[in-house]
Amino acid sequence: MPEIRITIFEDSKHLRESLQIVLNGTPGFMCAGAYHNCSDLLHRIEKDRPDIVLMDIEMPGMNGIEATRIIKTTFPNIHVLIQTVFFEDSYIFDAICAGASGYILKTTTLAGYIEALQNVSSGGSPMTPGIARRVMELFRANVPERNNTDKVELTTKETAVLQHLVTGKSYKMIASAMELSLDTIKTHIRNIYLKLQVNSNTEAVARALRDKLV
């Protein structure tokens, strides 16, 4: 199985080097590059060929949200996982709108970083639980319910999985909570995507909240 290539943009030398060590020491992962800012961004991405970019928000020069927007415009198949100390609404929404696949806080443990990257690699959209709750509140407050005549029929298990996604749980956490295998959870999620006509966890959560499916 090919290694998951990760490029890091992080201005904290200690965190950047710690993440490099952990990634290179974790089977199935490889740190393709690590940088303290986003200068020469596209050249670095072309050189590293990452599957996932781990992106800080506040860095010297170009910030991580603008860098995410550029990466997703130029390399739409590359996932971007935002890591930050910021919990403000504007940062959360700007990151999601820029195309980020997930949003975690730097208080996350190194093991939590690995789990979040694995989640992104398998099609998930990990969020620190506090962030997920805030996203849920913001969507409910700001996104009007859509008048949709096409009734979405989810099974009881699919509805339960979707509820867990809304609260920010990873695939492994959902499997544990529901006492099901990880493969079964992934099958439920694929079926949810098909029924909701979405392509990511973020879109599924938005649709669930907008249409009051959970």
N, C-alpha and C positions, 0 to 999 in steps of 0.2 A: 504494500500500500504506500503511495507516495507521501512524502512528508508535507505537512502544512507549512507553507512559507509565510513568515510574519515580518513585516517592516514596522519599526517603532519610530514614532515622532514624539519625543518627550524631553523637555528642557531640564528636568531634574537628573543630574548625572547619576546619583545614587539609585533612583528608581529605574532609570534606563539600563544601567549595568546589571541591576538585580534581575530585571525582566529578561535580559539577554542570557544570563546564566541559567535561569529557570527554563527558558524555552529550549536552549541547546542541550539541557540535561533531561528534557522530557521526551520520551519516545513518541515519534509521530510529528514532532515539531522541529522547526529550524528558524532561527533568527536570520533573515536575509539581509537586514540592515538596521542600523539604529542611529538616529540623528537628533540633534538638540533644537533644530528649527526646520522650517519648510522651504528654505531657499533651494533653488534648483529642483523643485518638487517633482516635476514630470520626468526629468532625467533619472532621478533616483528610483522612481517607481519602475521605469522601463528597465533599468539595470537590475533591480532586485527581483522583479517579477513575483511580487507577493500574492498570496491568496487572500490575506487579510492585512489591513493596515490598522495598527493600534495607535490612535491619534489623541494627543493632548489638545485641549482647547486653547489655553493661554501660553503662547510661546513668543519669543522675540520675532518681530516682523509679521508675516502672515499668520493669522490665527487658525486654529484647527478646523473651525466650521467652514471657513472659506476654502481651506485646503481640501476638506471633504467634498465640497461642491465641485471643485476642479477635478478631483480624482474620479468621482462618480460620473462626471460629464465625459471625461476622456477614456476612462477604463470602467465601464458600467458593471463588469463582472467581478470587480474587486470589492470585497466587503470592507467596510470601515467600522471599527468598534471605538467609540469615543470613551476616553477615560479622563476624569476631571475631578476637581475639588468643588465644582460649582453645582448648586442645587436650584438655581434660579429658573423660573418658568421660561424666560426668553432663551436661555442657553439650551434647555431641553427641546423646545419646539424648533429652534433654529437648526439644531443638530439633526433632528428627525427629518425636517424639510430638506436639508442638504443631502439626505440620502443615507445617513448612518444606519447601520444594521443593529446597533445596540448602544447603550449608554450606561456606563458603570462609574462608580465613585472610586477615587484612589484609596479609600479606606478598605477596599476589597483585598482580601488576602491573596498571596501569590497563587495559592491553589484555586482560589476563586477566579483569578484571571485565566488560568488554564481551562477551567470549566466553561467560562464565558466564551473563550475562543473556540472550544470544541462545539459549543452550542451554535455559534455563528457559522462554523464550517459545515454543520449538518442542516443549515437552513433556518436556524432559530434567530430570535432577536432579543438577546439577554438584556435585562435592565436590573440594576440594583433595586431590591424590593421597594425602598422608599421612593425611588424615581418612578417605578411602575405605578405606584399608588397616585403620585402627583399627576402623571400623564392621564390616568383614568379620570381623575377629578377635573382636569383641564378639558379633556374631550367632552365630558358630560356637561360642563358649563358653557362650552363654546361651539360645539358642533350640533346643528339642528338635526332632529330626527328626520330621516328620509321617508317620504311616502312611497313605499315600494309594494307593488301589487304581487310581486313574486315572493311568495312565502318560503322562507328557508326552513327546511325540515331537517333538524339535527337529531341524532339519536341521543338518548340519555347520557351515554358515555362521551359522545362528542361534545355535548353541552358542558359536561363536567371538565373535560380537557380545556375547552375554550375559557371557562371560568378561571382555571388555573393560569392560563396564558395571560389573562387580563391582570392577574395579581402579580405577574412578573416572574413566575416560577420557570426554572429551566426544565428541559425534557426529563432529566434524571430526577429532579424533585417531583415532577408530576407523576412519573412512573412509581416512585416510592409512595407518594400520597395515595395513589389509586391502587397500589399493590398489583401493578401490571408490568410487563416487560417493556424495556425501552423500545424495542421494535414495534410492539403493539401501539405504544403512544405515537410513534412516528407514523404508523398507518392511520390512526385517528386524525392526526394533524394533516396528512395529505388529503384525507376525505373532507376535512373542514375547509381546506384551501379550495378544493374543487367546488364544494357547495356554495361557498361565499364568493367565489370567483376572485380570489386574491392570490398573491404570490409570496407573502412574507408574514411573519408573526405580527409585525407592526400594523400591516394592513388588516389582518384578521381582528386584532384588538380594536382598531378604529371602527371597523364595520360592526363588531359586536356592540360597542358602546353607542354608536350612532343609531343602530336599529333596535337597541335594547334587547339583544339576543340572550344576555345573561343578567 
